[in-house]
Amino acid sequence: MFYRKNLPGWERAMRSVGGVVMIAYGLFGMPGLPFMPGTMAGYLIAGAGAVAILTGFFGFCPMCAMVGRRLPSP
C-alpha cells in the first residue's frame, strides 16, 4: 500500500536530524548505572528517534494523516 506524502521537505530533514540526535542522547547521553549503560527512558527516547527518522525518510506521518494534514497540490 502506498501512502501520499504529507510532510514538506524541510520537515522531513528536521525529523531525520532530530531522530539521530534523539537516538544518540537516548543511548549515550542519558546517565545510567556504571555497569548498565542504558536506562529504560533512554531506550524509549531512542525508539522515538527511530520513528522520527522513519517518518522523515518516507515523508508520511500517520498522526498528521489522522488529523487531515496534506501537502498543497502543485
Order of alpha helices (4+ residues) and beta strands (2+ residues): alpha-alpha-alpha
